[in-house]
């Protein structure tokens, strides 16, 4: 009898130990999976940041706009014309006015000198060696820019892409015409891929730690874009390049801040849908208008968004946000790029358990610029 009881006891102990080891193994697998996903997201974000900040000039300022030139025709004459730097889709040029009409002055390829001028749909060569020329317009208007040379630099990057991780041309000098180069895109946009058959994949998770990380990046303090922490009404713009299913969890900010538990206050899921590039609607579909777009309030709630790839090939996605009231872009990536040589990134990822419970982790990672 004693041997039987001892055998039962030992069997129970072995089963309990096996179950405990199995649970520990499962937990370890979950932790490894989460960390690997965070690392992947971090690598993509840092690689993107390096790319958009290495495709310009860093900062070059060879010339500025002519500060004094003359337009003289048969009937019209204007002296001491001052031109201002303008921008159209990243192309810089100078603009002055004669007889109520614009005079456009364009730089050469490397912005070391002017190359030509346009007036009344006519074009003439104009540079440091040809400082005077005549347009074949109705008034035979002559342009003379000799008094403007040498052209004085203007603190604006000549190729409009200064690669300084900021919206500014340099320091606090703004580009003209509310132009912003691509330096900040890595903080305004997230992207990635989801393999087929992998189940719901976490593409976004917001909480106060993540929002504070964004706020603490000094490069996110500008007059063009806003941050998640100040967004009480925001729209999500999604580019999903394969058939998919989207799930949105609204989470209790208070509970997470207190206990680190993910308490779901609302859950929405789309039906299977085709690829699309639009705003996320309240029914989790993608559509062009914002009249029925889902309104995200980051000051009150946390959110987690999952996309499931329902196609038979890899799904590529890209995410941006905008303020509902102003249309301004929103800094959504917890990437700090204001250090002279390092990136730091507060990566995050979530999994959905079989019981529908959310399991997530956040990890700060570092990389060289």
C-alpha positions as CSV (number, residue, x, y, z in Angstrom):
1,X,0.0,0.0,0.0
2,X,2.8,2.4,0.9
3,X,4.5,1.6,-2.4
4,X,1.3,2.3,-4.3
5,X,0.9,5.7,-2.5
6,X,4.5,6.5,-3.1
7,X,4.2,5.7,-6.8
8,X,1.1,7.9,-7.1
9,X,2.9,10.7,-5.3
10,X,5.9,10.5,-7.5
11,X,3.8,10.4,-10.7
12,X,1.9,13.5,-9.5
13,X,5.2,15.3,-8.9
14,X,6.6,14.3,-12.3
15,X,3.4,15.5,-14.0
16,X,3.4,18.8,-12.1
17,X,7.1,19.3,-12.9
18,X,6.4,18.4,-16.6
19,X,3.5,20.8,-16.7
20,X,5.6,23.6,-15.1
21,X,8.4,23.0,-17.5
22,X,6.0,23.0,-20.4
23,X,4.5,26.3,-19.2
24,X,8.0,27.8,-18.8
25,X,8.9,26.6,-22.2
26,X,5.8,28.2,-23.7
27,X,6.4,31.5,-21.9
28,X,10.0,31.5,-23.0
29,X,8.9,30.9,-26.6
30,X,6.4,33.8,-26.3
31,X,9.1,36.1,-24.9
32,X,11.6,35.1,-27.7
33,X,8.9,35.7,-30.3
34,X,8.0,39.1,-28.9
35,X,11.7,40.2,-28.7
36,X,12.4,39.0,-32.3
37,X,9.4,41.1,-33.6
38,X,10.5,44.1,-31.6
39,X,14.0,43.8,-33.1
40,X,12.6,43.5,-36.6
41,X,10.5,46.6,-36.2
42,X,13.5,48.5,-34.8
43,X,15.7,47.4,-37.6
44,X,13.2,48.6,-40.2
45,X,12.7,52.0,-38.5
46,X,16.4,52.7,-38.1
47,X,17.2,51.6,-41.6
48,X,14.4,53.9,-43.0
49,X,15.7,56.8,-40.9
50,X,19.3,56.3,-42.2
51,X,18.0,56.1,-45.8
52,X,15.9,59.3,-45.8
53,X,18.7,61.2,-44.1
54,X,21.4,60.1,-46.5
55,X,19.7,60.9,-49.8
56,X,20.3,64.7,-49.8
57,X,23.2,67.0,-49.2
58,X,23.5,67.2,-45.4
59,X,23.7,71.0,-45.9
60,X,24.9,73.0,-48.9
61,X,24.3,76.8,-49.3
62,X,26.2,78.1,-52.3
63,X,24.0,80.9,-53.5
64,X,20.9,82.9,-52.7
65,X,18.4,84.8,-54.8
66,X,19.3,88.1,-56.7
67,X,18.7,91.0,-54.3
68,X,18.6,93.7,-57.0
69,X,17.9,93.5,-60.7
70,X,16.3,95.6,-63.4
71,X,13.6,94.8,-66.0
72,X,13.4,97.4,-68.8
73,X,11.2,97.2,-71.9
74,X,9.8,99.6,-74.5
75,X,7.1,100.8,-72.3
76,X,7.7,99.3,-68.8
77,X,10.7,99.7,-66.5
78,X,11.3,98.4,-63.0
79,X,14.5,98.9,-60.9
80,X,15.8,97.4,-57.7
81,X,13.7,94.3,-58.0
82,X,14.2,91.9,-55.0
83,X,13.5,88.2,-55.6
84,X,12.5,85.7,-53.0
85,X,13.2,82.0,-52.8
86,X,10.2,79.9,-53.7
87,X,9.6,76.2,-53.8
88,X,7.4,73.9,-55.9
89,X,7.6,70.1,-55.1
90,X,11.1,70.4,-53.9
91,X,12.4,72.6,-56.8
92,X,13.8,75.9,-55.6
93,X,13.7,79.0,-57.6
94,X,13.6,82.8,-57.2
95,X,10.7,85.0,-58.0
96,X,10.4,88.7,-58.5
97,X,7.7,90.9,-60.2
98,X,7.8,93.2,-63.2
99,X,4.7,95.0,-64.6
100,X,2.5,92.9,-62.4
101,X,3.9,89.6,-63.8
102,X,6.2,87.1,-62.2
103,X,9.9,86.8,-63.1
104,X,11.3,83.4,-62.4
105,X,15.0,82.7,-62.0
106,X,16.3,79.1,-61.9
107,X,19.6,77.8,-60.5
108,X,21.9,75.3,-62.3
109,X,22.0,71.7,-61.4
110,X,24.4,72.1,-58.4
111,X,23.0,75.4,-57.3
112,X,26.3,77.2,-57.7
113,X,24.9,79.9,-60.0
114,X,21.7,80.9,-61.9
115,X,21.1,79.2,-65.2
116,X,18.1,80.8,-66.9
117,X,15.1,83.2,-66.4
118,X,11.4,83.0,-67.4
119,X,9.1,85.9,-68.1
120,X,5.8,85.9,-70.0
121,X,6.3,82.3,-71.0
122,X,9.7,83.2,-72.6
123,X,13.1,81.9,-71.4
124,X,16.6,83.3,-71.7
125,X,20.0,82.3,-70.4
126,X,21.0,84.2,-67.3
127,X,24.1,83.5,-65.0
128,X,27.3,85.1,-63.7
129,X,28.8,85.4,-67.2
130,X,25.5,86.4,-69.0
131,X,24.0,88.9,-66.5
132,X,21.8,90.6,-69.1
133,X,19.5,89.2,-71.8
134,X,16.3,90.2,-73.6
135,X,13.0,88.3,-73.7
136,X,11.1,88.1,-77.0
137,X,7.9,89.3,-75.4
138,X,5.7,92.0,-76.6
139,X,7.7,94.7,-74.9
140,X,11.2,93.3,-75.7
141,X,11.9,93.3,-72.0
142,X,15.6,93.3,-71.0
143,X,16.7,91.7,-67.6
144,X,19.9,92.9,-66.0
145,X,21.1,91.1,-62.7
146,X,24.7,92.4,-62.7
147,X,24.1,94.4,-59.5
148,X,23.1,91.2,-57.6
149,X,26.5,89.5,-58.0
150,X,28.0,87.8,-56.2
151,X,24.9,85.9,-55.0
152,X,24.9,85.8,-51.2
153,X,24.0,82.5,-49.4
154,X,20.6,82.5,-47.7
155,X,20.8,79.8,-45.0
156,X,18.5,77.5,-47.1
157,X,19.8,74.1,-48.3
158,X,20.1,74.4,-52.1
159,X,18.7,71.0,-52.9
160,X,15.9,71.3,-50.3
161,X,17.0,68.1,-48.5
162,X,19.5,68.9,-45.8
163,X,19.6,65.5,-44.0
164,X,19.5,66.8,-40.5
165,X,16.7,64.7,-39.1
166,X,14.5,67.8,-38.8
167,X,11.8,69.6,-40.8
168,X,14.0,72.7,-41.0
169,X,16.6,73.5,-43.6
170,X,19.2,74.0,-40.9
171,X,18.9,74.9,-37.3
172,X,15.6,76.9,-37.1
173,X,15.7,78.2,-40.6
174,X,12.5,77.1,-42.4
175,X,12.2,76.1,-46.1
176,X,10.0,78.5,-48.2
177,X,6.3,77.8,-49.0
178,X,5.9,75.5,-46.0
179,X,8.1,72.9,-47.6
180,X,9.3,70.0,-45.5
181,X,11.9,67.5,-46.7
182,X,11.8,63.7,-46.1
183,X,14.0,63.7,-43.0
184,X,11.2,63.1,-40.5
185,X,9.3,60.4,-42.4
186,X,10.8,57.6,-40.3
187,X,9.0,59.2,-37.3
188,X,5.7,59.9,-39.1
189,X,5.3,56.5,-40.8
190,X,5.6,52.8,-40.0
191,X,5.8,50.0,-42.5
192,X,6.5,46.3,-42.6
193,X,5.4,43.0,-44.0
194,X,3.2,40.1,-42.8
195,X,3.8,36.6,-44.2
196,X,0.8,34.5,-45.3
197,X,-0.8,32.2,-42.8
198,X,0.9,33.8,-39.8
199,X,-2.3,35.0,-38.0
200,X,-3.1,38.5,-36.7
201,X,0.1,40.6,-36.6
202,X,0.5,43.6,-34.3
203,X,1.3,46.7,-36.4
204,X,0.6,49.4,-33.8
205,X,0.3,49.7,-30.0
206,X,0.1,53.0,-28.2
207,X,0.5,53.7,-24.4
208,X,1.9,56.5,-22.3
209,X,5.4,55.1,-22.2
210,X,5.5,55.1,-26.0
211,X,3.9,58.6,-26.2
212,X,6.3,60.0,-23.6
213,X,9.2,58.6,-25.7
214,X,8.0,60.5,-28.7
215,X,7.6,63.7,-26.7
216,X,11.1,63.4,-25.4
217,X,12.6,63.6,-28.9
218,X,13.5,67.3,-29.3
219,X,13.2,66.9,-33.1
220,X,9.5,66.3,-32.7
221,X,9.0,69.9,-31.4
222,X,8.1,71.9,-34.5
223,X,5.3,73.9,-35.9
224,X,4.4,71.4,-38.7
225,X,3.4,68.1,-37.1
226,X,1.9,67.1,-33.7
227,X,2.5,64.1,-31.4
228,X,0.2,61.3,-30.2
229,X,0.0,62.7,-26.7
230,X,-1.7,65.8,-27.9
231,X,-4.0,64.0,-30.3
232,X,-7.6,63.7,-29.1
233,X,-9.0,63.2,-32.6
234,X,-6.9,61.4,-35.2
235,X,-7.5,59.4,-38.3
236,X,-5.5,56.3,-39.4
237,X,-4.4,56.1,-43.0
238,X,-3.5,52.6,-44.1
239,X,-1.8,51.2,-47.2
240,X,-2.4,47.4,-47.2
241,X,-1.1,45.6,-50.3
242,X,-2.9,42.3,-50.0
243,X,-6.3,40.9,-48.8
244,X,-6.6,41.2,-45.1
245,X,-8.6,41.3,-41.9
246,X,-8.1,44.2,-39.4
247,X,-8.8,44.1,-35.7
248,X,-8.7,47.1,-33.4
249,X,-8.6,46.9,-29.6
250,X,-9.4,49.9,-27.5
251,X,-7.6,49.5,-24.2
252,X,-7.9,51.1,-20.8
253,X,-5.1,53.6,-20.3
254,X,-5.7,53.9,-16.6
255,X,-5.5,50.1,-16.0
256,X,-2.3,49.7,-18.0
257,X,-0.6,52.6,-16.2
258,X,-1.6,51.1,-12.9
259,X,-1.2,47.3,-13.4
260,X,0.4,46.8,-16.8
261,X,-2.6,44.7,-17.7
262,X,-4.3,45.0,-21.1
263,X,-7.9,45.6,-20.3
264,X,-10.0,45.6,-23.5
265,X,-12.8,48.2,-23.4
266,X,-13.8,47.7,-27.1
267,X,-12.9,45.4,-29.9
268,X,-13.8,45.8,-33.6
269,X,-12.9,43.5,-36.5
270,X,-13.4,43.8,-40.2
271,X,-14.7,41.1,-42.5
272,X,-12.2,39.8,-45.1
273,X,-11.4,42.6,-47.5
274,X,-9.2,43.3,-50.5
275,X,-6.0,45.4,-50.5
276,X,-6.6,49.1,-50.1
277,X,-5.1,52.5,-49.5
278,X,-7.6,54.6,-47.5
279,X,-8.7,55.8,-44.0
280,X,-9.8,53.2,-41.5
281,X,-13.5,53.5,-41.0
282,X,-15.6,52.6,-37.9
283,X,-16.5,49.2,-39.5
284,X,-12.8,48.6,-40.0
285,X,-13.0,48.8,-43.7
286,X,-10.8,51.2,-45.7
287,X,-12.5,54.1,-47.5
288,X,-11.5,57.5,-49.1
289,X,-13.7,59.8,-46.9
290,X,-13.2,60.7,-43.3
291,X,-17.0,61.2,-42.6
292,X,-17.2,57.7,-41.1
293,X,-13.5,57.3,-40.2
294,X,-12.7,55.9,-36.8
295,X,-11.8,58.7,-34.4
296,X,-8.7,57.8,-32.2
297,X,-8.4,59.7,-28.9
298,X,-4.9,59.0,-27.6
299,X,-5.4,61.3,-24.6
300,X,-8.0,59.0,-23.1
301,X,-7.4,55.5,-24.6
302,X,-4.6,53.1,-25.6
303,X,-5.0,51.2,-28.8
304,X,-3.6,48.0,-30.4
305,X,-4.1,47.3,-34.1
306,X,-3.6,43.9,-35.7
307,X,-3.7,43.0,-39.4
308,X,-4.1,39.4,-40.6
309,X,-2.8,38.5,-44.0
310,X,-5.5,36.4,-45.7
311,X,-3.8,36.2,-49.1
312,X,-1.4,33.6,-50.4
313,X,1.6,35.9,-50.5
314,X,3.4,38.3,-48.3
315,X,1.4,41.4,-47.3
316,X,3.2,44.8,-47.2
317,X,1.7,47.6,-45.1
318,X,2.3,51.3,-44.4
319,X,0.8,53.4,-41.7
320,X,0.4,57.2,-41.2
321,X,-1.9,59.3,-39.1
322,X,-3.3,62.7,-39.3
323,X,-5.1,65.1,-36.9
324,X,-8.8,65.1,-37.6
325,X,-9.3,68.8,-37.2
326,X,-6.2,70.2,-38.9
327,X,-5.0,67.4,-41.3
328,X,-1.5,67.7,-39.8
329,X,0.7,64.7,-39.7
330,X,1.4,63.0,-36.4
331,X,4.7,61.7,-35.0
332,X,3.8,58.0,-34.2
333,X,7.2,56.2,-34.1
334,X,9.0,56.2,-30.7
335,X,12.4,56.8,-32.4
336,X,14.8,59.2,-30.8
337,X,17.2,60.6,-33.4
338,X,18.3,63.8,-31.7
339,X,21.6,62.3,-30.5
340,X,24.6,63.2,-32.6
341,X,25.6,59.5,-33.3
342,X,22.9,57.2,-31.9
343,X,19.4,56.1,-32.5
344,X,17.3,54.8,-29.6
345,X,13.9,53.1,-30.2
346,X,11.2,52.0,-27.8
347,X,10.0,48.9,-29.7
348,X,6.8,47.1,-28.9
349,X,4.9,44.0,-30.0
350,X,1.8,42.1,-29.0
351,X,0.4,38.6,-29.4
352,X,-3.1,37.4,-29.0
353,X,-3.4,34.2,-26.8
354,X,-5.8,31.4,-27.6
355,X,-8.2,32.8,-25.0
356,X,-8.1,36.3,-26.6
357,X,-5.8,37.8,-24.0
358,X,-3.3,40.4,-25.2
359,X,0.4,39.7,-24.3
360,X,2.8,42.5,-25.1
361,X,6.3,43.7,-24.4
362,X,8.3,46.9,-24.8
363,X,12.0,47.1,-25.2
364,X,14.4,50.0,-25.8
365,X,17.0,49.3,-28.5
366,X,20.0,51.3,-29.7
367,X,21.7,51.7,-33.1
368,X,24.3,53.8,-34.8
369,X,23.2,56.6,-37.1
